[in-house]
Amino acid sequence: KLQTWLPHREVFLDELLRHDGRIASVDLDTCHSCKTGDASIRCIDCYGRGLVCRDCAIKNHSHQPLHRIQVWTGEFFRKTSLQVLGLRMQLGHDGGLCHNRAAANKNFIVMDISGFHLANIDFCACSGASPLHIQLLRAGLFPASIDRPRTVFTFDVLKTFHELTLQGKTNTYDFYRAMARKTDNTRSPAMYKYTEFTFVVRLWRHLVMLKRAGRAQDPHGAGGTREGELAVECPACPHPGKNLPPNWETVSELERWLYTQFIAVDANFKLKSKDRGLRDIELAPGWVYFVNEEQYQAGIRLLPDEEDEPNTCQSQHNAILAANSRNGLNYKTRGAGAAICGRHSFMLKNAVGDLAMGERYNNMDWVVLSALRWTPTRDLLISYDIGCQWSKNLAKRVPRYPEWLRLDMSSTRLRAVVPKFHLPAHGAKCQTEYSLNFLPYVGRTYGEGVESEWAHINGTASSTQEMAPAVRHETLNDHWGSWNWQKLVAFSEYFVRKLHDALHWREEHREHFKNLSQTIPQHTRDEWERMVERWNADRSQPDPYAEPVIEMTLNDVRLEFANEDAEEAERGNAPVHAVTERSFLYAGIDIEERQSFRKQSMKQYQRTSAAAATKQQGRNTLYRQITQWRLVQDVYMPGVSAIRSQAALSADATLKGTTAEEMQLFLPSSVPHLANPSLKSMEARLRIAQADDALATIRRLRRILAGVKIFKKLNVVGTGNRPNTRMYSLYQRFQQKVDLAVERYRAAYDALKSLDPNGDWTDRFKKLEKGDVRGPDRDEEMVRKVGEGYHKPSWIWEVPRANTNADGSLIEFGDSVRVEWAKSRARFERWKEEIALLCEEMRRVLAYLKWRADYWLSLRGLRTELDLSTQSGVDAYAAKQASLFSSLAAKFAANWIPELRELRPAPTWATEYPLQP
C-alpha cells in the first residue's frame, strides 16, 4: 500500500498547502454569500471555504458561534475570531430574541472540542429569567462556577474527553494541553483554565453516573442514592427478583449449583495513592464500586491486630507480599483489593477497598464481605490466589466485623479455589484440592478475570496516584463503570463464541474419556468413580488426582527458588530486574522444552488451512515469549547479545529463516564463559531436577505403556480391527510423551556435562541411549535375543532416589493410570457443566435486560414538580434507556436463540423467544 502511495506524495503535499491560500474558483473579491461585500473572511469549520464579508460571517454563524475564523491579510490567512468580528451569543429564550440583555464579562472563555474561544455573551435579564448558570447549561455550556461565571466548557468537549479517557486513559492535563496547542501551538500566553477544567470534569463524571443510574427520575434525587446503586451490574450473575426464577431457592441439588455466585478476589499494588496532604469530600460515598471510605477506615481501625496464621501452603505468598508492602514511605495507599464477578470479570458494587499496609486479611475480608451483601444466593465460589490460606479461618474471623457486614456462614456453602494461572506456584496439595479443574460444578471457570481488569485499570495509575483520595475513587469508579458496560454490550458475540468452544471440547473430551475407559476393566472404573465421589464430598479422603511422588521435580526447584527470592526480598535485596535470575533461568528452560514440543508437533500436522493456522499461531506465541525472555537475558548475560547478532547474520547469509522452535537461547550451559558462577550454579540445580523429572516421567509412562500392552494382550487381541486401532492410538499418544521426556533428559544431561562435568550428579545420571528406554517389562525383542537368566534391566530403573516406594510397584502403576483416567473424566465433566452454565447465564442476561427496561419505564412520571420542558427531558431519557435495554435483549436473543435451539436437548426457555427472520 505504501509503494502505491509514494508516487503521489508530492501531489498530497501540494494539496495540503493549497488550503493555506486563496482558492481561485471560490475566493473572489466579492462576498461568496451576498455577492456585494468585500470578501476577506473564511471559516475553516464550515463545509466549503468561500470568502465572505464581515456581516455575512456574523450572520452565517449566529447558531455556530464557536467556529474558527481566518482573515486574509493580502499575503496569508491569519487567525481571528467571531468575537473580534462582533458576534454576540444570546442566552435565554431557548435561542429566541431577548429585548433585555445583560452583557457578560468581555473576557468570557469557552473551551470547545475545536479549542479555546473568547466569546461575547449576552445573558437574559428579563423578569423571571433563569439564573446565569442555568442559562449557560441550557445552551450546552457547563460553567466552572455558579456565581458570576466567566469560564464554560461545552458539553461536546466534556463528552469527548470523557470517552477518550475511558478508552485511552488520557489524563486531564494531556487533553487540556492538546486543546491549548490546537488553539495556539506557539506557546503564546494562553488562557490558563486547567484548574477549572479538572473541576468541571469531576462534576461531569459524577452527573453522568447519576443520570445513567436513573437518579434524576427518582423523587428523592441524588441525595437519596443508596450504596452501590450507581454500579453497572453483571446481568449474567444471579440477581434474585431480577433474573432468577421464583423457585430458585427450592430447586434440587442437581440444579442449585447453576445459581452459584462466582467471585474472584485479588490485590493490585499499582493502584497507589501518594500522601500529598490533599483533603476532599466524596461526591458518591459508597455509591459505586469502592466501599464507603469513612465506614471502611473507621471499621479497620477498630479491628484487632491480625494474628500470624501458620502458612500451610508452600507458595510463600506472605513473604512476597511483605516485600511489596514496603514500597516507599510517601504513599498513603499502597494498592487496592477488589472482588469481581469470577465468570465475566465485572466489577462488583462496594467491592473495592484501599490497602494501606499490604494485602492483609482485615482489608480483604472487608472487601469480600461488602461485596457479598448484594448476593442473596448462598452458593459461593471464591477464587483467590491465596484462597487455600485465606479460607481456612474465615468463619472464625467473620464475627469480628460489624454486624451489617457479617456473612451467615451456617447457611452459606462457600468453596474457595486458587485461580488456574496462580495454582502452579502452590504446593502439591493445593494442586488438586483447590483446583478449578477438579472441583465439580464450576464449568470451565478460569478465575483469573481480575488480572485482565488490573491490566485495563493500570493505565490510570500514573495519574490517579497524584490525585486527592476522593477524586481518585471517583475516577477509578468511572473507569470501572465503563469497563462493565463494554463487557455487557459485547455479550452478544461472547456467549456464542464460548458456547461453540464448549460444544467442541465437550465432544473431544467425551471421545478421549470413552476411549481411555474402554482400556480399563469395568470393576476398576467403578472403584475409581466411587473414589472420586468420596473425595468430592470429603477432601480428607484419598485424593484420586494425586500423582505418585518422585524425588525432585522442576517445580520443587522452582519453589526453592521462589523461597530464596522471597528471603532476599525480606532482607531488602532488590533484583536488578523485575524478573529475578532464578525466574529467568526457569523460564529459559521452560521455553527450551516448549521448543522441543513444537518440533515434535510439527510432524503431526495435517496439510490443511486450519492446521497451518494453528501451527503459525503456536510459533507466533513462542516467538513472543523468546523475544521477551531475551530482554531479561541481556540484563543478566550481556555478552550474549553479540553472539546472538552473529548467529542472526549467519542465518541471513544462508537465506534461511529461523523458526521459533529453532531459535538459539544461549543458556549459561551453552556459553559458560559468558555466565557468572551464580547463574551456572542455579542452572545446574535446575538441570538436575529436570533430569530427575524427565526420568520419573519416562518410568511412569513406560509403566503405563506396559499396562496398555498387557491389557491389549489379555482383552483386545482377536476382537477386531476397531478395538486394536483404538489401543494403538492410545499407545502412540503415550509414546509421544515418552519421546518428549527423553529429549528433556538429554537436554539436561548435555547441560550438566557443560556446567559441571565432574560433579556428584555423574554418580546418578548416564547418557541416555535409545536402547536404554525400556522396561519395566521385558520387550518381546529382548526375549528373542537372550534368555531370562541373562536379562538385565535398563539403568533408568536403578537411579538412586530418596523415595523408593514411588517407583516400580504395581500400586504406582495403578495410581498413574487412575490419575490419567480421573483427570480425563474431570475434563469431560467440566465441559458438560460449562455448557449448562452458559445456557443459564444467557437466560439470566435476557431476563435482566427485560427487567432493566421495565424498571426504566416505571420511572416515568414519578416527579411532578418539574416544569414541562424539564419533565419532558426526564421522561424522554427514561424511555430512551428502556428502548436501549430492550434493543440489547432483542439483539442478544437474535444471536443466541438459533444456536441454543440446535442443542440436544435445547433449553426449554429458549423456545419462548421467536426466531428472527
N, C-alpha and C positions, 0 to 999 in steps of 0.2 A: 504493500500500500504506500509506503514511504517513497519507493522508487517511482511510483506513478505520479506522486505529488511534486517531486523535486523539479521537474521541468517547468512547473507553474509557479515556482517560488517568487520570481520577480513580479509576476502579474499580481499575486496576492499582496505583496508588499506595496505595489503601486496603488492598489485599490484601498488599502488601509489609509494611505496618505491622501487619497482623493477626498476623504471625509474631512480633512483639515482645511480645504479650500472651498471656494465658491463653485457650485455645480452649474455649468453653463446653461444647461437645458432648463433649470429651475430657478436659480438665483439671478433674477433680473433686477434692474434698478428700481422697479416699482413693486409695491407690496403684492405678494402672492395671493392674499385674501381679498383686499378691497380694490386692488388694481390702480390705486391712486397715490398712496403714501410712499415715502422713501423706504426702500427695503434694506434693512441692515441687521435684523434680529432673526435668530433661528432657535428652535427648541430641539434639543438632542434626544428628548424622550418621546416626542410625537412621531407618528409614522409619516415619513416624507419630511424633507428638511428644507422646504421652500422658505425663502426670506420674507419676512413680513415687517410692517411698520410697528412702532411702539404701541399705538392704540389697538391694533389688531392683536398684538401679542397679549395684551391685558385682557381683551375681550375673549379671545380663544381659550384663555386659561382661567376663566372665572371659576370653573369647577375642577381645575387641575393646578392648584396654587403652588405645588412643590416640584413642578417640572424644572429641569435645568436649562438655563438660557445662556446663549452666547451672542455677542455683538461683533460685527465686522468693523475693524479699525481702519480698513483700507489696505492692510497688509496681511492680517491674520484675524482669527476669531479669538476674542478674549471672554473669559468667564464674567458673567454678570448675574443678576437675579431678578425675579419678578418683583421682589420688594423694592429694588432700586428703580425698576421701571414704574412703580407706583401702584401695583396690585394690592388690594386690601382683602383680607379674609373676613367675611361677615359671619358671626356665630349667632345662634338663636334662631327661632322661627323655622327650624329644620330646613335651612337653605333659602328661605324666603327673604324679602326685603325687610329692613328694620329702619324705622324713622327716628329712633332714639339710640344712637350708637355711642359707645364709650371706647376710646382707643386704649389698647394695652400698651405696655412698655415698648419703646421703639426698638429695643434690642431683644425682642422675643425670639427665642431659639426653638426650632423644630428639628428633631432628628428623625429622618426617614430612611428607608432602605436605599435611597439614592444619595444619602449623605446628610450633612448638616445644612440648615437653611435659616436665614434671618427672615422674619415674616412680619407684615403689618396686620395685626389682629384687631378687629373691632368686636367688642362684646355687646350683647343686647342689654340696654339699660331701661327697657320698658317696665312699666309697673307689673309686678308679679313675675319678673324674669327669674330664671333659674340661677343659682349661684354660679360663679365663674367656672369652678372646676366641673360642674355638671354640664355647662355649655361646651366645654372642651371635650369631655367624654362623649357627648352626643355627636360631636364632629369627628370621632375616631381618634382623638388626641388624648394621651394619658399624661396628666400634669404631674410634675415632680413635687409639687406642694399644693396645699389646698388654699391657703391664704395668699393672695396676690401672686398667682403662678406666673413664671417668666420662662420656664423651660417645659417643653412637652415632647412626647415620643409617640409616633404614630403606632396604631395597632399593628400595622403591617410590619414595621421594623421589630416590634416585640415578638410577633408570631414567627418571623424569620429567624431571629436569634434563638428563640425557644426551640424550634425544630432543629436548627443547626447544632445547638449544644447537646440536645438529646441524641442526635445521630452521630455527630463527630466529636463530642466532648470539648467543643470550642469554649474557652472561658470568656468572661465578660470583657476582660482587658483586650484580648486579641481581637475580638469582634469590634469593640469600640475603636481601637487603633485602625482597623481596616476601614471603618466608616470615615474616620478622620483623614486617612490617606486618599480615600476616594473623593473626598471634598477638596483637599489641597495636599498634594504629595510633595510639597517643598518645605514642609515643617514650618510654615509660617505660623505666627501666633494664632493658636486655634481657640475655638470656643470650648474650653475645658469643662465638660459636663459628665465626666466619668463617675463621680460620686453619685450624681443624680441618676445616672443610667443604672448602676448596680442596685440602687434603692428601688427604682421602678421595676426592674426585672424581678426582684424578690416579690414585690406585691403582685406582679402579673402572674408569676408561677402559682402563688397562693390562690389568687382569684380563679384561675383556670381550673385548678384542682377542685375548688368548691363548686364551680359551675358544672364540671363533668360528673360530680357525685350527686347532683340534684339538690344541693343545699339552697339554691335560690328559690326553688319551688316549695320548700318546707316553710310553713308559717313561723317556725322557731328560728329560722335563719341560720347564719354561720355559727352564731353563739350556741346553738343547740346541737352542734355536731358531736356525735358520740365517738368513743375510742375506735380507731381502725376504720371509721366509716368512709374515709376518702381513698382507701386502698382499692386497687383493681384486683378482684378475686379471681382465683383459678376456677373456671367453670367446669373443669373435668374432675375436680376434687369433690368429695361428698359434702353437700350442704343441706342438712335437714330443713324441710319447708321450702326449699328452692329447687332441688334436682334429685331428691330421693323419693322412692315410692312410699306411700303411707305406712306400709307394713315392714319397713326396712329393719326395725328393731326385733321383729319376731320371726325372721326367716331362719331356715335351718343352718346348721354349721357349714354345710357344703356351699351355701350362698353368702354367708355372713362375711367371709373374707373379702368379697368384692367391694364392701363398703369400708375397707381399711383406709385410714389416712396415712399416707406415706410422707415422711418428713426427713429432710437432710439438714444436718447441723454442721457448722464449721466456723472457724475464726479467720479473719483477714487482717494481717498485720501491716498491710499497706494503707489502710484507711485510717491514718493517724491524724492527730489534730495538735498543732503547736499551742503551747501555753503563752499566748501573747497578751494576756490580761484583758482581753475583749469581753465585754458583757452585753448581753442582748436578751430579748424575750422571744419565746417560741410562739410563732403565729398559729401553729397547729400542734399543740402538745399531745402527743399520743394519738393523733387522728389518722396517721398513715402507717408507716412500716416501723419506725422507731418506737420503742416503748416510751411511756410518759417519763421524761427525763427526771422530773422532780421526784416522782414516786420511786423511780429506779435507784437514783443515787441515795435517797434517804433510806430506802429499804436495804441496800447493800451495806451501808454503814452500820445498820443495826444487827446484821447477821454475825454470828460468832466466827472467829478465825477458823479457817479451814484446817482440819487435821490432815496430816500426811497419811494418805491411804496407801497401803502396800501395793506396789505395782506388780501384778501377776502376769502381765504381758511383757514380751521381750522387745517391744518396739522402741523403748527408751524415749517415748514421746515427751515425758516430763522434762528431761534434760534439754531437749531441743527447744521446748517452749521457754524454759528458763533463760536460755541464751537469747531468744527472740525478745523477751520481755525487758531486757537490759539495753534496748536500742535507743540510747540518748536520754538526757535528763530534761530537755526543754519541751517535752511532749506532755500535754495534759491527757491525751488519749493515745494509746499505743496500738489501737486497732478496733475492730468491731466483730462481735459474734452475731450469728444470724441463724434462723431456721427458715427453710424454704420448702415448697412443695417438692417432695422427693421424686415425683414422676415427671413433672412438666417444668420444673425449675421456676415456678412463680414465687416471688417474694410474698411471704405471709404477713398479714397485718399484725402490728405490735410484736414483731419477732426479730428486731434488731436492737442491740444494745452496745454501748461503748465499753471498751476494755481498758481500764486504767493500769492494771498490773498484770497483764498477760491473760492467757486462756484459763481462768480459774473456774472451778465448779460453781461457785456462787453466782458468777455472771452468766455462765452458760445455762445453768439451771433456770435462772430467772427468764432468760430469753425463751427457752423451750416451754416453760410453764405458761408464760404470757401468750405464746402462740396457741397453745392447747386450749386456752379459754374459749376460743372460737371454733372448737372442734368437738361437737357433741358426740360424734361417734367414738366408741370406746375400744375400737380395734386400731392400734397404733403400731407403726413400724418406723423406727428412728434410725437413720443411717448417720454415723458419726465416726470420724477417723480414729477416735479413741473410745468407740462405743463399748468395747469389751470391758474397759475400766470404768467408764462413766456410769454405766447402767447398774453395776454391781450393788452400790449402796444408795441408789436414787430414792428408793422407798423410804430409807431412813432419813434422807436429807429433806424430803418434801415437807414434813411437819414444821420445819423451822421458818418457812416462808409465810408471808401474810395469808390469812385465811382465804381471801378472794383469789389468791394465786395458786392455791393448792390443788393438786390433781388427786381425784379419788382412785388410789391405786388398787383398792379392793374390787372395783368394778371395771377396771381397765386391763385389757390384755395388751401389754406393751412388749414388743420384741425389738431388741437392739441388734444392729449389724454394723459391720465395717464396710465402707464402700469399696468397690472392686479394685480401683486403682491403688488404694492405700493398703489393701489387705496383704500383699506380698511382703510388706515391711514388718508384719506382725509375726508372733511366734507360731509354732506348729499347731497348737490347739485352736488358735483363732482362725487358722486357715479353713477349718471346716465348721466350727461351732458358730462363727459369726459371718459366714459366707452367704452372700445372696444367691450363689449358685446352687446351694444345697438346702436352703430354707424353703419349706413348702409355702404356697400361697403368696408368692411375691412376683410372679411373672418374670420378666426379664429386666426388672428394675436395676438400674446401674448404680444409683446412689451418689453419683459424682456431679450432679447438675449444679450444685452450689459452686463448683470450681469454674464452670462456664460463666456463671453470673459474676464471680470475682474478676474474671478476665475482662468482662464488659465494664464493670464499675471502676476498675483500677485506673482507667483513663482519666478519671476525675481527681485522683488522689493528689496530684501535684498542686491543684488549685484549692481543693476543699481543705487541705491541711493548714492553709493560711487563713481560713475563714473563722469568724466567731462561731461558737458551738451551735447556736440556734440556726444560723444561716447554713452551716454545714449540714445539719439534719434536714433542712428543707430542700437543699439542693440534691442530696442523695435520695430523699423520698421522691423527688420529681423524676429523677433518672430511673428509679425502680418502677415507678408507675408506668413510664414509657416502655421499659423492658417487659413488664407484664402484658401491656396492651399489644405490643408487637408479637409476643408469644401467642396471644389469643387469636389475632387475625390470621396467623399462619397455621392454625389448626386444620384448615381445610385440606391442605396437602400433607401436613404432618401425619395425621392419623391414617390416611390412605397408604402412605409410604411404610409406616410402622406395621400396618396390617399385612401388606404384601410380604414384608420381610418375615413376619411371624409365620405366615402360612407356608412360605418356602422352607424355612428352617425347621418347622414342626415336622414336615414330611421327610426332610433329610434325616433328622434325628429319630424319627419313628422307624425308618428303614434300617438305620445303623443299630438301633437298640434291638430291633427284631432279629437282625442277622446275628448279633452277638449273643442274644439269648438262646438262639437255636443251637449254639455250640456248647451250651451248659445244661446239664441234667435238670429236669423239672423240679425234683425234690430239693436240689441245691438252690435253684432260683427262689423257691418258696421260702426257704430258710433265710436267704438274703433279704427277701421282701419283708419278712417279719422283723428282721434286724433293723432295716431302715425305718420301719414304722415305730418300733420301740424307741429308736434314737430320736426321731422327730418329736415324740411325746415326752421323752425324758433324756436330757443331754448327759446324764450320768451313766447311761447305758453305753455299751461298746460302740465305738464310732465306726460306721460302715465305710466312711470315706478316708480313714486314716491309712496312709501309706506305711509299709514296713520301714522300720528305722534303718538308716545306713550311717556309716561312721561320720562322714563330713561332706557337706554339700556346699555349693557356691552360696546358697542363701545363708548358711551358717557363717561363712566368712564375711558375707555382706553384712550380717548382723553384728559381727565382731567389729567390722569397720565402722558401722553406724555408732556403736558404743564408744569406740575410740574417738570418733569425730565429736560425739556429744561431750565426752570428758574434756577434750580440748576446748570446746565452746564454753564449758563451765569455767575453765581456767582463764578464759578471755583470749585464747589464741585464735584469732580470726584467720581463716584461709585467705590466700591471695586472690581467690576467685570464688564466686558463689558455689561452684561445683568443687568439692574437695578432691585432693589427689586420689583418695580411695574410691570415691564415686566415679572419678574419671576413668580409673583403670577398670573398675567393674563394668562400666558402660562400654568400654572398648572391647572387652572380652565378649560381652553380650552381642555387640554388633558383629564381631567375628563369627559368632555362632549363627547369627541371622544370615550372614553371607553364605555360610555352608548350607543352611536350609534353603536359601534361594537357588543355589546351584543345583541342589537335588530336585527342587520343584520344577526347574526349567525342563527337566527330562520328561515330566508328566503332562505338560500342557498339550492339549489338542489344538490343531490349527484352525481355530475359529476366531471370529472377531471378538466375541466375549472373552475367550481365553487370552487373546493378545492384550485386550484392555486390562484384564486382571493382572497379567504379567507386568505390564508397564506401570500400573498403579503401585504394585509392590516394589518395583525398582525405584520409583519416584520417592516413595516413603523412606526406603532405605538410604537413598542418596541424601535426602534432607537430614536424616539422623547422622550420617557420617559428616556432612558439612558442619553441623552444629557441634559435633564432638571434636572436630579438628580445631575449632576456635578455642576450645579449652586446652587441647594438646599444645597449641602454640604458647600457652602460658607456662605449662609445666615441662615441656620439651621443646624449647625454642629452636634448637638446632635442626629439628625435623623439617622445618619449613623449606630449607634449601634442598634437602633430599627429595621432598615431595615435588618441588618445582622441576628438578632434574628428571624425575620419573614422568611427570606430565609432558615435558619436552620430548622424551623418548617415545612416548605414546603417540604424540603428534607427528614425530618424524616417520613412524611406521604407518601413519594414516589409519591407525586402529583406534576406534573409540573405546574407552574403558567403561564397562558397565558397573553398576553399583556393587554387584557381588564380586567383582574383580578388583575393586579399588584397594590399594595397599593402605594399611592402617599404621604401620611403623610403631608398634608397641615396643616397650623397652627391651623385650626379648629378641626382637628382630634388629634393633640398633642399640645394643647395650652400651656402646661408647658414648651415646648421646643422652643417657638417662642417669640420674643421680642414684646413689646406693639405696636411698629410701624407696624410690619408685621400683627399683629392681626387686627389693625385698618384698614389697607389697604384691607385685605381680607374681612372685614365686609362691606366696601364700595362696593367692587365688588359683594359680595353675595346679597346685597340689590338690586343692579342693575340687577343681574342675576334673582332674584325673580320677579322684575318688568317686565323684558324682557320675562321671561317664562310665566307669567300670561297674558301679552299682546298677546303673540303668541297663547296661549290657546284660548283666547277670539276671536282672529282673525280667527283661524282655526275652532272654533265652529260656528262662523257666516257663514263661507264658507260651512261647513257641513250642516247647517240649510238651506242654499240656495240650496245645492245639493238635499236635501230631498224634498224641495218644488218643485223644477224643475222636479224631478223624479215623484212626485205625479201628477203634472199637465200635464207633457208631455211624460212620458216614460211608466208608468204603463199601461199594456194592449197592448203594441206594440210588444211583443215577447221576447224571451229569450236573443237574442243578444244585444239589447239596454239595457235591465236590467242588463246583465252581465257587460257591459261597465260601467254603472253607479255604480255598486257595486265595480268594480275595482278602479274607481275614488274615491269613498267614503273611501275605505280601505287605499288608498295612503295618504289621508289627515288624517285619523285616526291614522296611524302610526306616523305621525308628531305630533299629539296631545300627544300620549303616550310618545314621547321623551321629549316634553315640560314639561309634568307632572314630569318626572324623574328629569329634570333640576330644577324645582321649589322645589321639595322635597330635593334635594341635597343642595340647597341654604338655605332652611328653617332649616335643621339639622345643617348646619354650623353656622348659626346665633344663634341658641339655644346654641351652644357650646361657641361661641365667646363673645356674649353679651346677655345673657338670659333675661335681663330686659330692654333692650334698647327700644328706641322710635319706632323701627320697629314693635314691637308687637302690636301697635295700627292699623297697616295696614295689616299685614300678619297673616294667621292662618295655622294650619295643614291642608293639602290638602288630604281629603279622596276621595275614589273612587266615592262616590255619589255626591261630590261637582263639578265634571267635567260634567256640564250640562248647558243647555240654549244656546242662549237666548230664543229659542222657548221652548215650553213645550213638553217634550218627551211623547210619547204615553203611556208609562208605568205610568207616573205621572198622566195622565188624568184618567186612570182607577182607581188609588188609592184614589185620593182626588178630590173634586170639584174645580171649577175655583176660587171660593172665598177663598179657603184655600191654593192656590198656593203661594209658597214663592221661589223667585229666589235664586240661589247659591250665596254665599258671594263673589265669584270671580268677579261678576259684580258690586260689591259695594265698591271695594277697592278705597280709595281716590286717585285721580290723579290730576295733575296740569291742564291737558287739557281734559275737559270732552267731548268736541266735537269729540275727536279722538276715541270715543268708543260708541258702542251700536246703532249707527244710521244706517239706510238703505243705506245712501250715502257711509259710510265707507265700508259696506259690498260689495257694487258695486265696490268701488275702489279696495278692496282686490282681488276680482275676476278679475277685469280688469288688475291689475298688474300681476297676475299669467298668464293670457292669453297673455298679451303683451310680457312678458319675454319668454314664450313658443314660441311665434311667432318669436321673435328675435333669439332664439337659432336655430330654423329651418332655418331661413334666413341666418344666419352666416355660417352654414354648407353648404348650397347651394352655397354661394359665395366662400367658401373655395375650393370647387371642381372646379369651374370655374377659380379661381385664380391659383390653382395648374396646371391645364391644360395649361394655358397661360405661366406660369413660365417654364414648361417643354419645351414648344415650343421655348421660348426665349433661354434656355440653349443650345439646339441643334443648333439653328441659330447662337448663339455667338461662339460656338466651331467651326462651319464651317467657320465663318468669321475669327476666330483666325488662323485656319490652312491656309486659303488663304493668310492672312497677312504675315505669316512666309514664305510662298513660294514666295511672292512678294519681299522679302528682299534679295533673292539670286542674286548674280552678281552685286550688287549696288556699291561695292568697287572694283576698278580696279587697285589700286596702290600696291596691295599686291603681295608678291612672291607666287609661285604656291602652296607651301605647306600650307602657312597660308590661302590663298584663299580657298583651299580645305577644311580646317577645318571650316572656317567661313560659307561656303555654306552648308557643311555637317550638321552642327549644326542646321541651319535653316530648312533643310529638315527633320531632326530628330524631331524637335519641331512641324513641320507641321504634321508629322506622329503621334505624340503623341496626338495632339488635335483631329485629325481625328479618332484615335482609341478610344478616350474617347467618342466622339459623337456616334460611332458605338456601343460601349458597352452600353451607356445610352439608345439609341434607341432600342436595342435588349431587354432591360429590361422593357422599358416603353410602347412601341407600342402595344404589346399584351394586356396590361392592359387597355390602352386607347380605343382600338377598342371594348372592352366589354361594354363601356359606351353607354347609350342611352339618347340622341344622342351622337355619337362619334365625337370628334373634327375633322373638315374637314382636317386640316393639317396633322393629324396622318396617313391618307391614302396615303400620299406621300412617306412614308417610307416602304420599303418591309419588310414583316415578315421574321425573321431569322428561318431557319430550326432547 
